[in-house]
């Protein structure tokens, strides 16, 4: 038997006949209460720090990688893989080293991890080219928080194993529920208490101080475990209490259930953040529900009940499947978030509840956590790494729902003792089978409809793109559209006589159209354009003009230049700067633009780092003194007027908004642009007679790279 394995072989319970002999400050088995409290505090603090650092570090690096929702998915992949390594380390440590060696090695690593504090990312990791940033993000995280996160992740299984050793077999799973409660508290406290009030550097320093305290507690726990490692006299090891080892099928379920929950976590998060905003609140909401399901499932009370939750699961999966198929409520934010959050929570309760029903004897504790973390990592790899490269669209959510259906069917029809397996409740069997078949059929339809009739369907780190032609009917011309998710990012009429005319958000009466045409009255136009889309703004270019497009997604450049002809037909000199616009502008000498247009949304998601005071300072550095900044603020969910207004006031420049209405005959969309300029008398010209001052709002602090608050601008 490997050294240390005898820990998990200790029997359950305690010696009641010794209770009357114990001091008041001890628990049964003669363990001092302060020792158990020490273990609980160590686990609580480690779990709190473990999940507080996730939104913290992701928010710090988000602007470096374009503000993409995929940044969070990649961070989650890193966290899940390191969690797996931490559980693997804990499993090896407790099964192959003596208590003394365990304490020595762990204390040494804790001391080493203090050398990387504070956890501020090095600017040298900012991307400098167009390469896929996944490896860069993983490397940055490994260098910045890798070792501290690894040691935090080992604490749950390791300290629970130490707890089982010093208490001689007491069940440690309440500590697992405690750790998930601490994780939940960390996540819920970040958006309202940490992010709005503390600067990024202050957050990093505060977290680092908390980690130093944790390291001291964890080292002391190792020393105490080492001293109390020997069993007391008369306390025998009862191997038979552990029962038979879990079967291969049971271990496979230890992997499959958390893999399904993990994949759905990232898939739902991607779905929400792609069309709203890649912000900590929408990262944290699904993750908080994910952790809450762990807390409830592993609590001693056992909140999970199979049959009520099976009924709820059938309803949840059907609702999510219908929502993927139907766009009836596409423009309503609250119903969308509520539906996906509720459905996701029920799915997690099923996965983690069934996982809790399979908890092994403490002898197999670290193996159980290892398999669980392996499943979580596999789910993360599927969504963050495999899906962008193997799927043409955002199909991971339908696939995750399908996996949940299959696992539910396995539990219902193949688990020992199931009434369905025994041939009873045939009507219920038929009902569940029909619901499962219907959902699977709709999911297949969702995937097929995304690719049906498309000229090009492609996907990469920055999301899925689809180019398709649409017949306009008798009265309207046929058009070619570029879609990112459900959002139109540009279209061109296929009639050659109309193909050079700007459309959608960029028509001639739009704010940016007016700004470009007004600039031409003085001289050839020199324009910077953040966000390419279909390249529609190139339609304004004439001979002698210079248009420079800043675009982070190489697939967008490829599609704009091959599937659409705006950039090819333009008489202006067209150049592309591939990479995040802020990073590109930071590296360039002042460009002396007449007009700089900011329109870099992915879906309805806004890259917050392009709307901060630091970003506006960069824009004005690249504009001529009388240049015009045009910001596109059309958004279904967020009112960006006060954000732009505060930034304009900070630089002493007037700002006006220009709203336009839909015009189907010209393929023009209703949109809102804000123009900001210090040019004297600019808004008094006839072209801007419809421009209106931005509405006064309650005091809103200016957004900075350290502060932003989307709660206050929700529509």
C-alpha positions as CSV (number, residue, x, y, z in Angstrom):
1,X,0.0,0.0,0.0
2,X,1.4,3.4,-0.9
3,X,2.5,5.6,2.0
4,X,-0.4,7.8,3.2
5,X,-3.2,5.6,1.7
6,X,-4.1,4.3,5.1
7,X,-5.7,7.8,5.7
8,X,-8.7,7.1,3.5
9,X,-9.1,3.6,5.0
10,X,-10.0,4.9,8.4
11,X,-13.6,4.0,9.4
12,X,-16.6,6.3,9.5
13,X,-18.0,7.8,12.7
14,X,-16.4,8.0,16.1
15,X,-16.2,6.3,19.5
16,X,-19.3,7.4,21.4
17,X,-18.1,5.7,24.6
18,X,-15.3,8.2,24.8
19,X,-17.5,11.3,24.7
20,X,-17.7,11.7,28.5
21,X,-13.9,11.7,28.8
22,X,-13.3,14.5,26.3
23,X,-12.5,18.1,27.3
24,X,-15.1,20.7,26.5
25,X,-13.0,22.1,23.7
26,X,-12.8,18.9,21.7
27,X,-15.0,17.0,19.4
28,X,-15.5,13.2,19.3
29,X,-12.2,11.3,18.7
30,X,-10.5,13.9,20.9
31,X,-9.7,16.4,18.2
32,X,-9.4,20.0,19.4
33,X,-12.1,22.3,18.0
34,X,-9.6,25.0,17.1
35,X,-7.8,22.5,14.8
36,X,-11.1,21.8,12.9
37,X,-11.7,25.5,12.7
38,X,-8.2,26.0,11.3
39,X,-8.9,23.5,8.6
40,X,-12.2,25.1,7.8
41,X,-10.7,28.6,7.7
42,X,-7.9,27.5,5.4
43,X,-10.3,25.9,2.9
44,X,-12.7,28.9,3.1
45,X,-9.9,31.4,2.4
46,X,-8.3,29.4,-0.4
47,X,-11.7,28.9,-2.2
48,X,-12.5,32.6,-1.8
49,X,-9.1,33.7,-3.3
50,X,-9.4,31.0,-6.0
51,X,-12.5,32.5,-7.4
52,X,-11.9,36.1,-6.6
53,X,-8.7,36.0,-8.8
54,X,-10.6,34.7,-11.8
55,X,-12.6,37.9,-12.7
56,X,-9.8,40.0,-11.4
57,X,-7.0,38.7,-13.7
58,X,-9.4,38.3,-16.6
59,X,-10.4,42.0,-16.3
60,X,-6.8,43.1,-16.2
61,X,-5.8,41.4,-19.4
62,X,-9.1,41.8,-21.3
63,X,-8.1,45.1,-23.0
64,X,-4.9,43.5,-24.3
65,X,-6.8,40.9,-26.4
66,X,-9.6,43.0,-27.9
67,X,-12.2,42.7,-25.2
68,X,-13.4,39.5,-26.8
69,X,-15.8,37.1,-24.9
70,X,-13.3,34.3,-25.9
71,X,-10.8,35.8,-23.4
72,X,-12.9,34.7,-20.5
73,X,-13.4,31.3,-22.1
74,X,-9.7,30.9,-22.4
75,X,-9.1,32.1,-18.8
76,X,-11.7,29.5,-17.7
77,X,-9.9,26.8,-19.6
78,X,-6.6,27.8,-17.8
79,X,-8.3,27.7,-14.4
80,X,-9.9,24.3,-15.1
81,X,-6.6,22.8,-16.3
82,X,-4.6,24.1,-13.4
83,X,-7.4,22.9,-11.1
84,X,-6.9,19.4,-12.6
85,X,-3.2,19.7,-12.0
86,X,-3.8,20.8,-8.5
87,X,-6.0,17.8,-7.8
88,X,-3.5,15.5,-9.4
89,X,-0.8,16.9,-7.2
90,X,-3.0,16.4,-4.1
91,X,-3.8,12.9,-5.1
92,X,-0.2,12.0,-5.6
93,X,0.9,13.8,-2.4
94,X,-1.6,12.0,-0.1
95,X,-1.1,8.6,-1.7
96,X,2.6,8.4,-2.1
97,X,4.3,10.5,0.5
98,X,4.4,10.3,4.3
99,X,2.7,13.0,6.3
100,X,6.1,14.6,7.1
101,X,7.1,14.7,3.4
102,X,3.8,16.0,2.4
103,X,4.1,19.0,4.8
104,X,7.7,19.7,3.8
105,X,7.1,19.7,0.0
106,X,3.9,21.7,0.3
107,X,5.4,24.3,2.6
108,X,8.4,24.7,0.2
109,X,6.0,25.3,-2.8
110,X,4.0,27.8,-0.7
111,X,7.1,29.8,0.1
112,X,8.2,29.7,-3.6
113,X,4.8,31.0,-4.7
114,X,5.2,34.1,-2.6
115,X,7.9,35.3,-5.0
116,X,5.4,36.0,-7.9
117,X,3.4,38.5,-5.8
118,X,1.8,40.9,-6.4
119,X,-0.1,39.4,-9.4
120,X,0.2,42.2,-11.9
121,X,0.4,41.0,-15.5
122,X,3.6,42.2,-17.3
123,X,2.9,44.5,-20.3
124,X,5.5,42.6,-22.3
125,X,2.8,39.9,-22.8
126,X,0.6,42.3,-24.9
127,X,0.1,40.8,-28.4
128,X,2.0,42.4,-31.2
129,X,0.7,40.5,-34.2
130,X,-2.3,38.8,-35.7
131,X,-1.6,35.3,-34.3
132,X,-4.3,33.5,-32.4
133,X,-3.9,34.8,-28.8
134,X,-5.0,31.6,-27.0
135,X,-1.4,30.5,-26.3
136,X,-0.4,34.0,-25.3
137,X,-3.2,34.2,-22.8
138,X,-2.4,30.8,-21.3
139,X,1.3,31.8,-21.0
140,X,0.5,35.1,-19.4
141,X,-1.8,33.5,-16.8
142,X,0.8,30.7,-16.1
143,X,3.5,33.3,-15.4
144,X,1.3,35.7,-13.5
145,X,-0.9,33.5,-11.3
146,X,0.0,29.9,-12.2
147,X,1.8,28.7,-9.1
148,X,-0.5,30.5,-6.6
149,X,-3.5,29.2,-8.4
150,X,-2.1,25.7,-8.5
151,X,-1.6,25.7,-4.7
152,X,-5.0,27.2,-4.0
153,X,-6.6,24.5,-6.1
154,X,-4.9,21.8,-4.2
155,X,-6.2,23.0,-0.9
156,X,-9.7,21.5,-1.1
157,X,-8.8,17.9,-1.6
158,X,-5.5,18.1,0.3
159,X,-6.9,19.6,3.4
160,X,-9.9,17.4,3.3
161,X,-7.6,14.4,3.2
162,X,-5.6,15.8,6.1
163,X,-8.9,16.4,7.9
164,X,-9.9,12.7,7.3
165,X,-6.5,11.7,8.7
166,X,-6.6,13.7,11.9
167,X,-10.3,12.9,12.6
168,X,-9.7,9.2,11.8
169,X,-12.4,8.9,9.1
170,X,-14.9,11.7,9.7
171,X,-16.6,12.5,6.4
172,X,-15.0,15.6,4.8
173,X,-17.7,16.5,2.2
174,X,-19.2,19.3,4.3
175,X,-15.8,21.0,3.8
176,X,-16.3,20.7,0.0
177,X,-19.7,22.5,0.4
178,X,-18.0,25.1,2.5
179,X,-15.3,25.7,-0.1
180,X,-18.0,26.1,-2.8
181,X,-19.9,28.6,-0.6
182,X,-16.7,30.6,-0.2
183,X,-16.2,30.5,-4.0
184,X,-19.8,31.7,-4.5
185,X,-19.2,34.5,-2.0
186,X,-16.1,35.6,-3.8
187,X,-17.9,35.8,-7.2
188,X,-20.9,37.6,-5.9
189,X,-18.9,40.2,-4.0
190,X,-16.7,41.1,-7.0
191,X,-19.1,43.1,-9.2
192,X,-20.8,45.2,-6.4
193,X,-18.0,45.5,-3.8
194,X,-14.6,45.1,-5.5
195,X,-14.7,46.1,-9.2
196,X,-16.5,49.5,-8.8
197,X,-14.5,50.8,-5.9
198,X,-11.0,49.5,-6.2
199,X,-8.5,50.3,-8.9
200,X,-7.0,47.3,-10.7
201,X,-3.6,47.6,-9.0
202,X,-5.3,47.9,-5.6
203,X,-7.3,44.8,-6.3
204,X,-4.1,42.9,-7.2
205,X,-2.3,44.0,-4.1
206,X,-5.2,43.2,-1.8
207,X,-5.5,39.8,-3.3
208,X,-1.8,39.2,-2.9
209,X,-2.0,40.1,0.8
210,X,-4.8,37.6,1.2
211,X,-2.8,34.9,-0.5
212,X,0.1,35.5,1.8
213,X,-2.2,34.9,4.8
214,X,-3.5,31.8,3.1
215,X,0.0,30.5,2.6
216,X,0.7,30.9,6.4
217,X,-2.5,29.0,7.3
218,X,-1.9,26.2,4.8
219,X,1.7,25.8,6.1
220,X,0.5,25.6,9.7
221,X,-2.2,23.1,8.7
222,X,0.6,20.9,7.2
223,X,2.6,21.1,10.4
224,X,-0.4,20.2,12.6
225,X,-1.3,17.3,10.4
226,X,2.2,16.0,10.6
227,X,2.2,16.1,14.4
228,X,-1.2,14.3,14.6
229,X,-0.6,11.8,11.9
230,X,-0.3,8.7,14.1
231,X,-3.6,7.0,15.1
232,X,-4.4,6.8,18.8
233,X,-4.1,3.6,20.7
234,X,-7.0,1.2,20.1
235,X,-8.2,2.9,16.9
236,X,-7.9,0.3,14.2
237,X,-7.9,0.7,10.5
238,X,-11.0,-0.9,9.0
239,X,-10.4,-1.4,5.3
240,X,-13.7,-3.2,4.9
241,X,-15.6,0.0,5.7
242,X,-14.4,1.4,2.4
243,X,-16.3,-1.2,0.4
244,X,-15.4,-2.3,-3.1
245,X,-13.5,0.1,-5.4
246,X,-15.7,2.1,-7.8
247,X,-16.2,0.4,-11.1
248,X,-14.9,1.8,-14.4
249,X,-18.5,2.9,-15.3
250,X,-18.8,4.8,-12.1
251,X,-15.5,6.5,-12.6
252,X,-16.6,7.4,-16.1
253,X,-19.7,9.1,-14.7
254,X,-17.4,11.0,-12.3
255,X,-15.9,12.5,-15.5
256,X,-18.9,12.8,-17.8
257,X,-21.2,14.6,-15.3
258,X,-18.8,17.5,-14.5
259,X,-17.7,17.6,-18.1
260,X,-21.3,18.3,-19.2
261,X,-21.8,21.0,-16.5
262,X,-18.4,22.6,-17.4
263,X,-19.1,22.7,-21.1
264,X,-22.6,24.2,-20.5
265,X,-21.1,26.8,-18.2
266,X,-18.7,28.1,-20.9
267,X,-21.3,27.7,-23.7
268,X,-24.0,29.7,-21.8
269,X,-21.4,32.3,-20.8
270,X,-20.3,32.7,-24.4
271,X,-23.8,32.9,-25.6
272,X,-24.6,35.7,-23.2
273,X,-21.4,37.7,-23.5
274,X,-21.2,37.6,-27.2
275,X,-24.5,39.5,-27.6
276,X,-24.3,41.7,-24.5
277,X,-20.9,42.6,-23.2
278,X,-17.8,40.7,-22.2
279,X,-17.9,42.0,-18.6
280,X,-17.4,40.4,-15.2
281,X,-21.1,40.5,-14.3
282,X,-22.0,38.2,-17.2
283,X,-19.0,36.0,-16.6
284,X,-19.9,35.7,-12.9
285,X,-23.6,35.0,-13.1
286,X,-23.4,31.6,-14.7
287,X,-20.3,30.7,-12.7
288,X,-22.1,31.7,-9.5
289,X,-25.0,29.4,-10.4
290,X,-22.6,26.7,-11.2
291,X,-21.0,26.9,-7.7
292,X,-24.4,27.2,-6.0
293,X,-25.4,23.9,-7.5
294,X,-22.2,22.4,-6.0
295,X,-23.0,23.9,-2.6
296,X,-26.6,22.5,-2.6
297,X,-25.6,19.2,-4.0
298,X,-22.8,18.4,-1.6
299,X,-24.4,19.9,1.5
300,X,-25.2,17.3,4.1
301,X,-28.9,18.0,3.7
302,X,-28.8,16.8,0.2
303,X,-30.9,19.3,-1.7
304,X,-30.9,17.3,-4.9
305,X,-33.9,14.9,-5.4
306,X,-33.8,12.9,-8.6
307,X,-37.4,12.8,-9.7
308,X,-38.4,16.4,-9.1
309,X,-35.3,17.6,-10.8
310,X,-35.8,15.3,-13.7
311,X,-39.1,16.9,-14.4
312,X,-37.5,20.4,-14.0
313,X,-34.6,19.2,-16.3
314,X,-37.1,18.2,-19.0
315,X,-38.7,21.7,-18.9
316,X,-35.3,23.5,-18.7
317,X,-33.8,21.7,-21.6
318,X,-37.0,22.2,-23.7
319,X,-37.0,25.9,-22.9
320,X,-33.4,26.4,-23.8
321,X,-33.7,24.4,-27.0
322,X,-36.8,26.4,-28.1
323,X,-34.9,29.7,-27.4
324,X,-32.0,28.6,-29.6
325,X,-34.4,27.8,-32.4
326,X,-36.8,30.8,-32.1
327,X,-35.8,34.5,-32.2
328,X,-39.2,35.6,-30.9
329,X,-37.7,37.3,-27.8
330,X,-34.3,38.1,-29.3
331,X,-34.4,41.8,-28.4
332,X,-35.5,41.3,-24.7
333,X,-32.5,41.1,-22.4
334,X,-34.2,40.1,-19.1
335,X,-36.2,37.1,-20.5
336,X,-33.1,35.8,-22.3
337,X,-30.8,36.0,-19.2
338,X,-33.5,34.6,-16.9
339,X,-34.3,31.7,-19.2
340,X,-30.7,30.6,-19.8
341,X,-29.7,31.2,-16.2
342,X,-32.6,29.1,-14.8
343,X,-32.2,26.4,-17.4
344,X,-28.4,26.3,-16.8
345,X,-28.9,26.1,-13.0
346,X,-31.3,23.1,-13.3
347,X,-28.8,21.3,-15.6
348,X,-26.0,21.9,-13.1
349,X,-28.2,20.7,-10.3
350,X,-28.8,17.5,-12.2
351,X,-25.1,17.0,-13.1
352,X,-23.7,17.8,-9.6
353,X,-26.6,16.2,-7.8
354,X,-26.0,12.9,-9.6
355,X,-22.3,13.4,-8.9
356,X,-23.0,13.8,-5.2
357,X,-25.0,10.6,-5.2
358,X,-21.9,8.9,-6.3
359,X,-19.6,10.2,-3.6
360,X,-17.1,7.4,-2.6
361,X,-15.6,6.5,0.7
362,X,-12.9,9.0,1.9
363,X,-10.4,6.3,0.8
364,X,-11.1,7.3,-2.8
365,X,-11.6,11.0,-2.0
366,X,-8.6,12.4,-4.0
367,X,-9.4,10.0,-6.9
368,X,-13.0,11.3,-6.9
369,X,-11.9,14.9,-7.1
370,X,-9.2,14.1,-9.7
371,X,-11.8,12.6,-12.0
372,X,-14.2,15.5,-11.3
373,X,-11.6,18.0,-12.2
374,X,-10.6,16.0,-15.3
375,X,-14.2,16.3,-16.5
376,X,-14.3,20.0,-15.8
377,X,-11.1,20.4,-17.8
378,X,-12.4,18.4,-20.7
379,X,-15.5,20.5,-20.8
380,X,-13.3,23.6,-20.9
381,X,-11.1,22.2,-23.7
382,X,-14.2,21.3,-25.7
383,X,-15.6,24.9,-25.6
384,X,-12.5,27.1,-25.5
385,X,-10.1,25.1,-27.8
386,X,-11.9,22.5,-29.9
387,X,-15.1,24.4,-30.8
388,X,-13.6,27.4,-32.4
389,X,-11.4,25.2,-34.7
390,X,-13.8,22.3,-35.5
391,X,-17.2,24.0,-35.7
392,X,-18.3,26.5,-38.3
393,X,-20.7,28.2,-35.9
394,X,-21.4,28.5,-32.2
395,X,-22.6,24.9,-31.8
396,X,-21.2,24.1,-28.4
397,X,-24.4,25.1,-26.5
398,X,-26.7,22.8,-28.6
399,X,-24.1,20.0,-28.2
400,X,-23.9,20.6,-24.4
401,X,-27.7,20.4,-24.2
402,X,-27.6,17.2,-26.2
403,X,-25.0,15.7,-23.9
404,X,-27.1,16.6,-20.9
405,X,-30.1,14.9,-22.5
406,X,-28.0,11.7,-23.1
407,X,-26.8,11.7,-19.5
408,X,-30.3,12.1,-18.2
409,X,-31.4,9.2,-20.3
410,X,-28.6,7.1,-19.0
411,X,-29.6,7.9,-15.4
412,X,-33.2,7.2,-16.1
413,X,-33.0,4.0,-18.1
414,X,-29.7,2.4,-17.2
415,X,-29.2,3.1,-13.5
416,X,-29.7,0.1,-11.2
417,X,-33.0,0.4,-9.4
418,X,-34.6,2.7,-12.0
419,X,-38.4,1.9,-12.3
420,X,-37.9,2.4,-16.1
421,X,-35.3,-0.3,-16.2
422,X,-37.6,-2.6,-14.4
423,X,-40.4,-2.0,-16.9
424,X,-42.7,0.1,-14.7
425,X,-44.1,3.6,-15.5
426,X,-44.2,3.0,-19.2
427,X,-46.2,6.2,-19.8
428,X,-43.4,8.2,-18.1
429,X,-40.8,6.3,-20.1
430,X,-42.6,7.3,-23.3
431,X,-43.0,10.9,-22.2
432,X,-39.3,11.4,-21.4
433,X,-38.2,9.6,-24.6
434,X,-40.5,11.9,-26.7
435,X,-39.2,15.0,-25.0
436,X,-35.6,13.9,-25.5
437,X,-36.2,13.0,-29.2
438,X,-38.0,16.3,-29.8
439,X,-35.2,18.4,-28.3
440,X,-32.5,16.5,-30.2
441,X,-34.4,17.0,-33.4
442,X,-34.7,20.8,-32.8
443,X,-31.0,21.0,-31.9
444,X,-30.0,19.3,-35.2
445,X,-32.3,21.8,-37.0
446,X,-30.6,24.7,-35.2
447,X,-27.2,23.6,-36.4
448,X,-28.4,22.9,-40.0
449,X,-30.1,26.2,-40.3
450,X,-27.0,28.1,-39.4
451,X,-25.1,26.7,-42.4
452,X,-28.0,26.2,-44.8
453,X,-27.8,28.6,-47.8
454,X,-24.6,30.3,-46.6
455,X,-21.9,31.3,-49.0
456,X,-19.3,31.2,-46.2
457,X,-19.4,30.0,-42.6
458,X,-16.3,30.4,-40.6
459,X,-15.2,30.7,-37.0
460,X,-12.1,31.5,-35.0
461,X,-11.1,32.9,-31.5
462,X,-13.2,36.0,-32.0
463,X,-16.5,34.2,-32.9
464,X,-18.5,32.8,-35.8
465,X,-19.1,34.7,-39.1
466,X,-21.6,33.9,-41.8
467,X,-22.0,35.4,-45.3
468,X,-25.2,34.8,-47.1
469,X,-27.2,36.2,-50.0
470,X,-30.9,37.2,-49.4
471,X,-33.4,37.8,-52.2
472,X,-35.1,41.1,-51.6
473,X,-38.3,40.1,-53.4
474,X,-40.2,42.2,-56.1
475,X,-39.6,45.6,-54.5
476,X,-36.2,45.3,-52.8
477,X,-32.8,44.4,-54.3
478,X,-31.0,41.2,-53.3
479,X,-28.3,41.7,-50.7
480,X,-25.3,40.0,-49.3
481,X,-25.0,40.0,-45.5
482,X,-22.2,39.5,-43.0
483,X,-23.5,38.1,-39.7
484,X,-21.7,37.8,-36.4
485,X,-24.0,35.6,-34.3
486,X,-27.4,37.2,-34.7
487,X,-26.1,40.7,-35.5
488,X,-25.8,42.2,-39.0
489,X,-22.2,43.6,-39.4
490,X,-22.8,44.9,-42.9
491,X,-24.5,44.2,-46.1
492,X,-24.2,45.1,-49.8
493,X,-26.8,45.2,-52.5
494,X,-25.9,42.9,-55.3
495,X,-27.3,45.1,-58.1
496,X,-24.1,46.6,-59.7
497,X,-25.8,50.0,-59.9
498,X,-26.4,50.1,-56.2
499,X,-23.4,48.1,-54.9
500,X,-21.2,51.2,-54.2
501,X,-23.8,52.9,-52.0
502,X,-23.3,52.7,-48.2
503,X,-26.0,50.8,-46.3
504,X,-27.0,49.6,-42.8
505,X,-25.5,51.8,-40.0
506,X,-23.4,53.8,-42.4
507,X,-25.9,55.5,-44.8
508,X,-25.3,59.0,-45.9
509,X,-27.6,60.5,-43.3
510,X,-25.9,58.6,-40.5
511,X,-23.6,60.5,-38.1
512,X,-20.5,58.9,-39.5
513,X,-21.7,59.5,-43.1
514,X,-22.3,63.2,-42.4
515,X,-18.9,63.5,-40.7
516,X,-17.0,62.0,-43.6
517,X,-18.8,64.1,-46.2
518,X,-18.3,67.3,-44.2
519,X,-14.6,66.6,-43.9
520,X,-14.3,66.4,-47.7
521,X,-15.5,70.0,-48.1
522,X,-12.1,71.2,-46.8
523,X,-9.6,68.7,-48.3
524,X,-9.1,65.0,-49.2
525,X,-10.2,62.9,-46.2
526,X,-7.8,61.1,-43.9
527,X,-9.9,58.7,-41.9
528,X,-9.3,56.1,-39.2
529,X,-12.0,53.4,-38.9
530,X,-12.0,51.0,-35.9
531,X,-14.0,48.0,-37.0
532,X,-14.2,46.8,-40.6
533,X,-17.4,44.8,-40.9
534,X,-18.1,44.4,-44.6
535,X,-16.0,47.4,-45.4
536,X,-19.0,49.6,-46.0
537,X,-17.3,52.9,-45.0
538,X,-14.9,52.5,-47.8
539,X,-17.8,53.6,-50.1
540,X,-17.1,57.2,-49.0
541,X,-13.5,57.1,-50.3
542,X,-12.6,59.2,-53.3
543,X,-9.3,59.7,-55.1
544,X,-6.8,61.3,-52.8
545,X,-8.5,60.0,-49.7
546,X,-6.8,57.7,-47.2
547,X,-8.8,55.2,-45.2
548,X,-7.1,53.1,-42.5
549,X,-9.2,50.2,-41.0
550,X,-8.3,48.8,-37.6
551,X,-9.6,45.2,-37.3
552,X,-8.7,42.5,-34.8
553,X,-10.3,39.5,-36.6
554,X,-8.3,38.3,-39.7
555,X,-11.4,36.4,-40.9
556,X,-13.3,39.7,-41.2
557,X,-10.6,41.2,-43.4
558,X,-10.6,38.1,-45.6
559,X,-14.4,38.2,-46.0
560,X,-14.6,42.0,-46.5
561,X,-12.1,41.8,-49.3
562,X,-13.3,38.7,-51.0
563,X,-17.1,38.5,-50.5
564,X,-17.8,42.2,-50.6
565,X,-16.5,44.8,-53.0
566,X,-16.6,48.0,-51.0
567,X,-12.9,48.1,-50.3
568,X,-12.0,46.9,-53.8
569,X,-14.2,49.5,-55.6
570,X,-13.1,52.4,-53.4
571,X,-11.0,55.1,-55.1
572,X,-9.3,55.9,-51.8
573,X,-6.1,54.3,-50.6
574,X,-7.1,51.6,-48.3
575,X,-4.9,50.1,-45.5
576,X,-5.6,47.5,-42.8
577,X,-4.1,47.4,-39.4
578,X,-4.6,43.9,-38.0
579,X,-4.8,43.6,-34.2
580,X,-6.6,45.3,-31.3
581,X,-7.2,48.9,-32.3
582,X,-5.9,50.4,-29.0
583,X,-2.7,48.5,-29.1
584,X,-2.2,49.4,-32.8
585,X,-2.9,53.1,-32.1
586,X,-0.5,53.0,-29.1
587,X,2.3,51.8,-31.3
588,X,1.7,54.3,-34.1
589,X,2.8,57.9,-34.5
590,X,0.0,60.4,-34.6
591,X,-2.0,59.7,-37.7
592,X,-3.6,63.2,-38.1
593,X,-7.0,61.8,-39.0
594,X,-9.8,64.2,-40.0
595,X,-12.3,61.6,-38.8
596,X,-11.9,58.6,-36.5
597,X,-14.9,56.3,-36.3
598,X,-15.2,53.8,-33.4
599,X,-17.5,50.8,-34.3
600,X,-15.9,47.7,-33.0
601,X,-18.7,45.8,-31.5
602,X,-19.0,42.0,-31.7
603,X,-22.7,41.2,-31.8
604,X,-24.1,43.6,-29.3
605,X,-21.0,43.1,-27.0
606,X,-19.0,46.2,-26.4
607,X,-15.3,46.3,-25.9
608,X,-15.2,48.4,-22.7
609,X,-11.6,49.3,-23.2
610,X,-12.4,51.3,-26.3
611,X,-14.7,53.6,-24.3
612,X,-12.5,54.6,-21.4
613,X,-10.8,58.0,-20.7
614,X,-7.4,56.5,-21.7
615,X,-8.9,55.3,-25.0
616,X,-10.4,58.8,-25.8
617,X,-7.0,60.4,-25.0
618,X,-5.5,58.0,-27.5
619,X,-8.1,58.9,-30.1
620,X,-7.6,62.7,-29.8
621,X,-3.8,62.1,-30.1
622,X,-4.4,60.6,-33.5
623,X,-7.0,63.3,-34.6
624,X,-6.2,66.7,-36.1
625,X,-6.9,69.5,-33.7
626,X,-10.2,70.1,-35.6
627,X,-10.8,66.4,-36.2
628,X,-14.0,64.6,-35.4
629,X,-14.5,61.5,-33.3
630,X,-17.6,59.4,-34.3
631,X,-18.7,56.7,-31.9
632,X,-21.4,54.2,-32.8
633,X,-23.6,53.6,-29.7
634,X,-26.5,51.7,-31.2
635,X,-27.2,48.9,-28.7
636,X,-30.2,46.8,-27.7
637,X,-29.3,46.5,-24.1
638,X,-27.0,49.4,-23.0
639,X,-27.4,53.2,-23.1
640,X,-23.9,54.4,-23.9
641,X,-24.8,58.1,-24.1
642,X,-23.6,59.0,-20.6
643,X,-20.3,57.1,-21.1
644,X,-19.4,59.1,-24.2
645,X,-20.8,62.3,-22.7
646,X,-18.6,62.0,-19.6
647,X,-15.5,61.3,-21.8
648,X,-16.2,64.3,-24.0
649,X,-16.6,66.6,-21.0
650,X,-13.3,65.3,-19.5
651,X,-11.5,66.6,-22.6
652,X,-13.6,69.8,-22.9
653,X,-15.2,68.9,-26.2
654,X,-18.9,69.2,-27.2
655,X,-20.7,66.1,-28.2
656,X,-23.9,65.7,-30.2
657,X,-25.9,62.6,-31.1
658,X,-27.4,61.9,-34.5
659,X,-30.3,59.4,-34.7
660,X,-31.6,58.0,-37.9
661,X,-34.6,55.8,-38.7
662,X,-34.9,52.6,-40.7
663,X,-35.2,53.0,-44.5
664,X,-35.8,49.6,-46.2
665,X,-35.7,51.0,-49.7
666,X,-32.0,52.1,-49.1
667,X,-31.1,49.2,-46.8
668,X,-30.5,51.7,-44.0
669,X,-30.9,50.7,-40.3
670,X,-32.0,53.0,-37.5
671,X,-28.8,53.9,-35.6
672,X,-27.3,56.3,-33.2
673,X,-23.9,57.9,-33.6
674,X,-22.2,60.5,-31.3
675,X,-19.9,63.1,-32.8
676,X,-17.2,64.7,-30.6
677,X,-15.1,67.6,-31.8
678,X,-13.3,70.7,-30.6
679,X,-13.8,72.4,-34.0
680,X,-15.5,75.8,-33.5
681,X,-18.9,76.2,-35.0
682,X,-19.0,72.6,-36.3
683,X,-22.5,71.7,-35.1
684,X,-23.9,75.0,-36.4
685,X,-23.6,73.9,-40.0
686,X,-26.7,72.9,-42.0
687,X,-25.6,69.2,-42.3
688,X,-25.9,68.9,-38.5
689,X,-29.2,70.6,-37.9
690,X,-30.7,67.4,-36.5
691,X,-27.8,66.8,-34.1
692,X,-28.9,66.9,-30.5
693,X,-26.9,67.4,-27.3
694,X,-26.5,64.3,-25.3
695,X,-29.2,64.1,-22.7
696,X,-28.2,65.1,-19.1
697,X,-28.1,62.0,-16.9
698,X,-27.4,61.5,-13.2
699,X,-23.8,61.8,-12.2
700,X,-21.9,58.9,-13.8
701,X,-18.2,58.6,-13.1
702,X,-16.1,58.6,-16.2
703,X,-15.0,55.1,-17.3
704,X,-11.3,54.4,-17.0
705,X,-9.1,51.3,-17.6
706,X,-9.6,50.7,-13.8
707,X,-13.3,51.4,-13.6
708,X,-16.4,50.7,-15.6
709,X,-20.0,50.0,-14.5
710,X,-22.5,48.6,-17.0
711,X,-25.2,48.2,-14.4
712,X,-25.9,51.9,-14.4
713,X,-26.3,52.0,-18.2
714,X,-28.6,49.1,-18.7
715,X,-31.7,50.1,-20.7
